[in-house]
Amino acid sequence: MKLHNPLAIDDEFYLNGVKFIVHDIQAPNIFYYREEGDKKIREINYITLLEDLTFKGPDKVVKISAKNESNVEKKVTFMLDTLIPDRKRKTVLRLNLIKPILLYDKAKQGDMYALNSFNEIYKGYLKGNETITKLTKKELLARVSKNSKESGDKKISPRQLERYLQAYYESENNRENFGVEGLISKAYYNAHSREDEKAIQILHPKKDEIILDTIYCRVENEEYVPLIEKGIKRFLSKKRRKITHLHSDLEILCSAQKLDPLLYDTVYKMVKRINVQIYDRLSKGIMEAEYHDPVTQRVSGYFARCPLNVIEIDHVKLPIKLIDETTGSDLGEPWLTLAIDVYTRMIWGFDLSFQSPSGHKVMCAIYNGICLKRAKEMYGTINDWEMHGIPTVIYMDNGPEFNNTFVKSMIEDELHAEVRYRPVATPRYGGIIERFFRTINDEFLDQLLGFYSKGNSVEERQAAKKEAILTLSDLTELLVRYFVDVYHFDTHRGLPLDQDTPAVRFHQAINIMGYPPSIPANQEESYLIKLLPVDMKSYDKDGIREENVRYASPETSRFVNTRLKKNVKIKFDVRDISKIYILDSTNQVYIEVPSISPPAEQVQGMSRDLYKAIRKELIATGKINKRQILGTDQIIEGKRLIQERFEKMVNKNASMRKHILNKGGTLSVSLSSVEPLKRTTPSKAQSLIEKYNNQRNGTGK
């Protein structure tokens, strides 16, 4: 997908078809002038600039072409999704080989975000105190080539790496940010995929609870997995690590379990998949390596060198009771999935819902993070929510909702970011986000009706349930206002004294480095499709059946195949069952396909969970059988039955709430609902904004 390159001073861009040059950056505003014209300095808010559909970033200036641009925007292809898994992995492997060289090229062109990414991820290619300014491209190619051999695979020569680079850049020139498609080997489009890949956890030689990495290798059955993990653990404990010794150890272990020995080539390829930074960590010792270890302290504020360098993500169940916006019945506590930028402490993205932690909630938070927030327009905030874009590293817990194939593929293959997991049973490594969870409890939630302390008694929780008045949409609005107008302007002890608020920290970085890469507003929907989960389904004469919903369209009728099962690849959004996306492998595009039974217009915006609840209620009352797909009348009847059940569940002591709702009133709230209506002193948000402006102007704190 197309990204806006970071804007910096002297960069050129187009607006309404006119070419301009950036004169200065004083975040959140850009000062610019027209290259050919009156040279008058103009000022524009950066978020406003990005939201303008006529804006073309600096990467478009060299070869601007309105015709080509319009074609690209109308047809976004997904060639990688047409590949068999084995070929896709090999393509991504080639991309990973040349990533340090791609970042090197950008850094040499003055891209400070690329420079920080190189120093963050590929510092191992620098010797001693060497810096990237002293490193030649020829030498870097040689080091990457050498590393490819030491990793266990056959050596990729510098010349071959140059071919990969050439293919990447040629594809990038044809369609920006699709350079990876140039790395696809056409000879293997029809290769057979393998089903025997097993996940191997790379454990620390002395501490089993620390998982250093996870690799995948092809073995006949699961019995090999613990043997391989044991052999690699011993392999890593040695100062002289020879693959022949590991192969011999595994032969002995397999023989003891009466298993066929692994081939040397299998062991060889296995070792090459281990992250090379692990060797550096172990050779220098655990305590020394914590200073720059991807698993530990490297994600602290000190080592996050710029905005979007490192993002932490985690879940928490908020201790506040919410009610249904229609009936007033108690719905319980929501789950908050939050992503925070380590360098600035600004909130990058979030998802608030009643859905339990899952890969899909992680996807929603990440999608929120990479896109423009439009907080002023949607929630009436005082300030813009400026933090958005593609991060370098995403740092997560080891829970199953994070450590799974869907999430890893979404981050690594689609966003081209790096995934890191904090060690098991070490919450201190997620300290930044854990502290924020305590902050919203102490400084925000405890001001709201329905809040309870986690240590409260059952009676106190029941009292919170009785006084609850907020709905999910209410709490979402209040949270966004708290993030944008209060938290981003409040003092943080973990930040430097001269940049002790997230807003000041962010804007000072932007003034020096320019804005980080971001997604054009008109490409956000395409990015959502990229991030959605994928599945294989059968397309028969009645269409595709997915979770008791039928999907079909005249455009996709050509995919009907009654003999071949699971013949089409689909993507779906569990928040909206009215449509799915089917991959047209010939044209490498996803086609939107509406539901036909029930009709799309009847279930638009309906989540999969609500649809399941309606079916369950109708089956329980004998209205339909288990195989039956709902019609329009049954959807309406199901909603009525659920509403009746909710009304019966309404707490009897919440009569006033119910009375207001029955009279047609609403339970909506705003920020003023939790603060006095009349104030003789400025609000906290106003005070913090005033303090921020004073810091920027150098007039004090």
N, C-alpha and C positions, 0 to 999 in steps of 0.2 A: 504494500500500500504506500501511497504517497505521503511523505512527511514534510512539514515545513522545516527547513533548516533553521537553526537559531539565528535570530537577527542580531547583528552587531554593528557598531559604528562603521560607516563607509559602505555598508552593504547596500545593494540595489534591490528594489522590488517594484512591482506593478500594482496600481490601484486604479480601477475604472479605465484600464488600458493605457494609463500614463505612467511613465517611468520616473521613480523617485529614488533619492539616496538618503540613507539614515545619517543625520547630522549628529545626534546625541541621544543617549538613553538615560532617562531619569525615571526609573520604574515608579509607578506603573505606566508611564507615558513614553512615547517615541517622538522625537523631533526630527523632521525630515524636510527636504526641499526638492523641487523639481529640477531635473538635470538640465533640461532645455526650457528656459523660461525666465521668470522673474527672480529665481533663487531665493524666494521668500521662505523663511523658516516657518513650518507649520507644526502643529502638535496634535497627537491623537492617542487615545487610550489603547494599549496593546490588545486587550481583549476585544474591544470594538473593531480593531483592525483585523483580527483573526476571523471574527464573525462575518466580515464583509466578503461575500462570495466572489467579488472581483479581485480580491487580494491574491497575488502570486509572489511567493517567497523568492529569496535570492537564488535558489537552485533553478528557477525558471528563466532567469534573465538572459542567460547565454543563448538559449534556443527557444524563446517564446514562440508559440504557434497556436493561435486560437482554435484552428481546425483540429489539430492533433490532440490538444488538451480536451476539447469537447468529446472526442471519440473515447479518450481514456476514461473520462468521468462517467460516460454512459455505459461502458462495458468493462466491468472489473472482473478479470479472470483469475482462476484459482488452479493453475497448472499443477502445483505440488500435490493437491488433493486427488489428482487423477493417477498418481503413481502408486504402484504396489508398495507396501510398507518397507520392504528391503531396499528398494531403489530410493525411496524418500530418505531413509536413514543415511544412505551413502551420499546423497546430494547434500544433506545437512552436514555430514562429516567434512565434505569438501569446503563448505561455507565456513565451518569452524576452523579449518586449516588456514584460510586466508583472512579471517576476521582481524587478527593483529595487524596485518598489512593494510587492510582497509582503514582501520583506525589510525595507523601510522600516516597514511596519505592525507586523511582529514586533518590530523594534528599539524602536519607540516604546512597545511594551508591556513592555519590559524584558528582552527576549531578547538576551543578550550575544553568543551565537553568531551570531544573525542580524546583529547590529551589525558583528561582525568580518567576516562574509561580504560585507556591503554595502561595507565599506571596502576589502576585498580585490579584489572583482570590479568594483564600480561606482563607484570613487573618482572617475572622470571626470565624474560628475554633480555633484560638489562643486566650488565655485569657490575657488581660492586656499586659505586656511586655514579655510574654512567647514566646519562639522561638521554631522552629521545632526540634532543637536538644534535647530539654527537653521534647518533646511530645512523648509518647509511642504510638505504633500502636494500642494497645488495647484501650487506651483512645480516640484516633482519631475515631476508629470504633464506640465507644459509643457516641461520639458527632455527628457523621454523622447520626447514628440511631436516636438520639434525635431530630436532625434537620428535619429528614424525617417525624416525627410525628408532629412537630410544623408547618411544611409547609402545613398541611391540609390533607395529605394522611394517610392511616393507617401506623402505625409504622413498619419500616423495621428493624428487630432485627440485632444486631451485627453478630449473627450466619448466618443470611441470606446474609448479606453483604460479609461475608467470603466465602459463596458459590458462590456468583457472582464473587468474586475475583479469586477463584479457577477455575471457568469455563472460565473466561477471560484468565488467564495465560495458561491453558491447550490448548485453541485455539491458543494463541500466540505462544506456543511452536511448534505446528503443522505447523503454517504459520505466520511468524512474521508480526506484524502490522495488523493482522486480528483478534485480540482478541475479538473485539466486536461481532463477529459471535458466540462466545461461550455464549453470553447473550440472544440469540434468544430462545424463548420458543417454542418448536416444537408442543406443543398442540394447538397453535393458528394459524397455517399456513393458515387454511381455514376459519378463523373468518371473519364475515361480516364487511366491512368498513362503516363508518358513513359519511353522507354528510351534517350534520347540525352543523358543527363547525363554530363559529363566532369569529372574532378577537375583543378582549376587550383591549382598551388602559387604562393603569394605569396612571392617572393624578396626579400631585402634588396637595395636599389638598388646597394650597393657590395660586398656580400659574398654571392656566390652560394651559399655553403655554408650560409647561415642561412635556414631556411624560417620565415617569420613566421606563416603561416596557410595553410590549404587551404580553397578554396571549390569549389562545384559550379555548373556552368552548362550550359545546353542548347545544344549545337552539333551540326552534322551529322556531323562525323567528327573523328578524332584530329588531323588536320593543323592544325586551328585552335589546339590546346592550346599549342604552343610560341610561336605568334604572340601569343596572349593574354597568356601569361606575360611575354613580352618587352615588350609594350605596357604592362602594369600596372607592371612594374619601372621603366620610364621615367616613368610617371604618378606613382609614389610619390617619385621623385627630385626632383620639382618642388615649389617652395614654394607656388605657386598651382595647385591641382589642379582642373581643370575637366573634366567628363565629356565635353563637346563636343570638347576637344582629344584625349582618349583615343580617342574614336570616330573622329576623323580619322586618327590614327596607325594604328589598326587597319584602316581602309579602305585605307591605303597598303600596309601589310604584306600584307593579303589579296590585293590586286590584284597585287602582285609574285609571289605564289604561284599566281595564276590561280584564286583562290577567291572565291566570292560574298561581298560585304561583309556584316558583321554589322549587324543592325538597331540603331538607337539605343536602343530599349527593352531589347534584350538586354544591351547594354553598361551601361546605366543600372542594371539589376537586379544585374548582376555586381558593380559597384562597391559597392552597398549591402550586399553580403554580407561585405565585408572588415571585420574586427574594428576598431572605432573606436579602440581603444587603440594600434593600430599607427601611426595618424597622430600621436598624442601622442608616441610614442617617436621618430618620425623628425623631428618639428618641433623637439624639444628636443635632439636629438643622441643618438647611440648610447651614449656613456659616461654622460651624465646619466640617460638613460632606463633604464639597467641598474638604477638604484636602485629602480625600482618596476615593471620590465618583467615581464610574465607569462612571458616566455621565459627570463629569466636569473635575476638575483639575488633576485627576489621570493620565490623558494622557499627561501632560506636560513633558518636558524633565527631570525635577527633579524626576518624579515618574516612568519614563521608566528606569528600572534598568539595562538593558543589551540589546544588539542587538536583534532584532525581538521580543522584549517584547511588543511593541505597534507600529502598523502601521496606519498611516492616509491615507485615499483615498478621492480624490475629482476630479471634472471635471473642465475644463476651455476651452473656445473658444479662440484660439490664434489669436491675431490681426495681421495676416500676410496673404497676398494673395498668393495662390499656383496655378500652371497651370497644364494642362494635359501634360503628358510626350510625347504624340504622336502628338497632334495637336497644343499645346501651348495655348489652350483656358483657360480662367479663370474658376477655379473650386471653388473659394471662400476660406473661412477660415476653417481649420481643428479643431477638438475637441481633446484635450489632457486629457486622464484619467491617473492620476499620483498617485503613492503610495510611501510614504516616511517613513523611519524608524525614529521614534521620538528620540530614544536614541542617535544615531550617526548623524542624518540628512542625511544619505545616501539615494539615490533613490533605492527603493526596486523593483519597477516594473512600467510599463507604457503601454499605448496603444494610438497610434496616428492614427486617421482616420477621414473621413468625416461623419461617423455615429454619430448621435445625442446621448446624454447620455442615456444609457440603461443598463439593467442587463447584457447583453452580453458584453458590453464594460468593465464593472466591472470584468467579468469573464476573459477577455483577459488580463487585467492588473494584476490580481491575478495570473494567470497562468504564465505570464512573471516573476512575483516576486518569485515564488517558484522554478523556473527552473534555471539551469545554463544559463548565458547570452551569452557566447562565443563572447564577444565584439571585441576582437583582431582579431578573424577569420572573423567575419561578417562585421565589420565596420572599421578595421584597427586602433583601439585605441592604445595608448601608454601603458596603464595599463589594468589589468584585472578588470572586474566588479564583485567584490567578493560578494556583498550583494545578498543572495538568501536563500531560506529555508522556513520553516513553522513558522508563527508568533504565539504569544500567544493571542493577542487581535488585532482585526481590527476595527478601529474607523472611522465612516462615517457620512455623512450628513443625514438628515431625508427625502431627496428627494425620489420620488417613484422608481427611478432607483436603489436605495440602499435598501430602506425599503420595500422589497417584499419577497415572499416565496422562489423564486428561489435563490436569493443572500444569504438569511439567511441559507437555507438548504445547499448550497454549502460550506459556511464557517463553520457552526457548525457540520453538519453531515459528510462532506467529509474531511475537513481539521482538524476537532476537535479543532478549534479555537473559541474564544468568540467574538460575535458581540456586538458593542456598538454604539449608535447613539448620536450625539450631540443634545442638546435641540433646539427646533424650535426658529428661529430668534435670534440665539446667535453665530454669526460668529467668535467671539473671541475664542470659544472653538476649532476652527480649525485653529488657528493662525499660526501654523508652516507651514502648506501647503499653506495657503493664502500668507504668506510672500515669499515662494518660487515662487509662480506664479508672484509676483511683480518682484522678482529677475530675472527670465528668460526674462521678458519684458525689464527691464532696462539694463541688462548686456549681453544679448545674442540676442534676436530678433531684437532689434533696430539697430543692425549692419548689418542686412540682407535686401536685396532688396525685396520690397513688404510689408514691415512692416509699420503699421500706428498706431498712438496713438489713444486710444479709444475716446479721446476728440477732435480729428481732425474733420475738416469740410468735407462736401461731396466732395469738390474739391480735398482736400488732399487725401481722400480715393481713388478717381478716379486716382490720380497720382500714388498711391501705386499699383493700379491694372495694370497700364500701364508698370511700371518698374518691375513687378513680373517676376521672372525667375526660382524660385525653384519649384520642384515637391514634392509630398508627400514623396517619397523615399529619395530625397535629404535632406529634413528637418528631417526625421527620423535619417539619418546618422549623421547630424550635432548635433542633440539633444543628441544622445548617446555619441558622442565625448565630448560634453559639460559636460554631467553628469559625465563621467568617468575620463576625463583628466583635467577638470577645477573645476567644482563644488565640487567634492569630496575632492579636495586639497585646497580649498579656506577657508578663515577664516570666522567663524560664531560667531556672538555676543552671541547667545544663548547657546554656549558650554563653558565648563570650560576653563580658561585661559591656563592651561597646556595641554589641549586637544582641541584646538580651530578649528580643521579641522575635517570633517567627517572621513577621512582616518586614522588619528592618533587616534581618539576616538574609531574607530572600531578595529584597530589593537591592541591597548592597552587592550581592553576588551578581545580580542581573546587570547592574551598572558597569561591572567589570567585564563580565563574560558574555553579555547578551542573553536573550531568551533561549531556553532549551528547545530541542526538536519537539514538534507537536503535530497533531493530525488536522488536516483541513476540515472545516465544519461539514462540507458536502461529502466527506468520505467516512463519516462516523458510522453510518448504517453498514457499509461494507466491512468495517472493522468488527462490528457486532457479529456479522455472519462468520468471519474468520474465527472468532472466539467461541462460537457455539459448539456444543458437543456433537459428535458425528456417530452415525449408526448405519448399518446395512439392512435394507428392507427389500421385500418382494413387491414388484409392481405387477399385479394381475389385472384382469379385465375390469374389475371394480375399483381399481386404484390401489393406494397404499393404506394399510390399516396400521395405525400407531396409537396405542393406548385407547382402543375402542373409539377411534375417530377415523373417518375415511377421507383421504385426500386425493384429488385428481384434477386435471385441467386438460383442455384440448392440446395445449402446447407440449405436454409431457406424455401424451397417449402413445407416442412412438416408443416409449420405454417398456410397454406391456410385453411380458414374457411369461408364458404359463409353464414353461419347462424348466427354466433356471430360477432357483430360489435365491433370495437376497441379491438381486441383480442391480440395485441402485444404492447410491450413497446419499444419505439425507443429513440435514442439520435441523435442529429444533430448539425452540425456546420454551422452557417449562412455564414461563410466565404468560404465554399467549398461545393457546392451542388452535387458533383460527388459521394458522398457516405453518408450513414447513418449507425447507429449501432442498431441492433435488439437484444433484450435480450432473450437468451435461458434460460428460468426459470428452466429447469431441470438440466442443467449443471452449472447454475449461471455464464454464460459468455456472453459478448456482441460479436456478429458476425458482421463483416464489410460487408455491402451489397452495391454493386455498383449501380449506376443509369443505367437503360437499355434504357430509352427513356426520354431525349436524351442520347446517349452513354456516359459513364463515361469519356472516353478519350477526348471527345469533350468539356466537361465542367469542367475538372479538374482545381481546383483553382479558379473557377468562383464563385463569391459571390451571395447570394440570391437577393441582390438589383440589381446587373447587369443583372441577368437573368430576373427579373421582368421588367427592363427597355427595354430589347430586346423584350420581349413578347408584352409590351405596344406599342412599335414602329411598330411591325409587325401587330398587331390588328388594329392600327390607319391607316395603309396603305392598309388594307384589305388582307394581305398575309395569315393570319390565323384567326380562330374564337376563342372566349373566352375559349372554353373547349379544344381546340386542344393543344397537347403536341408537342414541337418543335423537328424537326429532324436536322440532321447534316447540310444540305444545308440552312435550315431556321436560324440556329444559325449564320452561316457565313453571310447570308443576313442581319440579325438583327444587327450584329456588323458593317457591312458596312453602314447601314442607320444611326446608332448612330454616327459613325465617320463623316458622311456627315453633320449631324446636328451640331456636335461640331465645325466642320470647319466653318460653317456659323456663329457660335457664337463668333469666335475669334475676339478680339478687333482690329479694323482697324489700330489703332495706334501702334499695336505690330507687324508691318510688318517685322522688323528685326528678331524677334523671329521666326516668321513663315518662313522667308527665310532660316534661319539656319536649321530648321527642314526639310524643303522641300529638302534641299541639302544633307540630310542624316546625319546632325550633331546631337549632343546631347546637352542637357541642364544640364548635371550632374555637380555637384560641389563638392568641398571638403573643409576642414577647411581652407586651404590656400586661398580659393576664397574670404574670407571676411577679410583677413589680407594682409599686404604688402608682396610681394614676397621676397624682400631682407630685412633682419633685422640685425641691428647692435647690438641689445640687445636680450636676451633670450625671447621666447614667454611666455605668461602668464602661459600656462600649464607647461612649463619647469621650470619657476621660482617657481611655487607652488610645483612641485615635489621635487625640490632642498630644499625648506623650510621644506617639510615633512620629507625628509631624515635627515636633520639637527636636527629636533625635536626628531626623533627616536634615533639618535645617541647622543643626549644630548649636541650638540655643539652650540645650540642657535636657535633662531627663524628666 
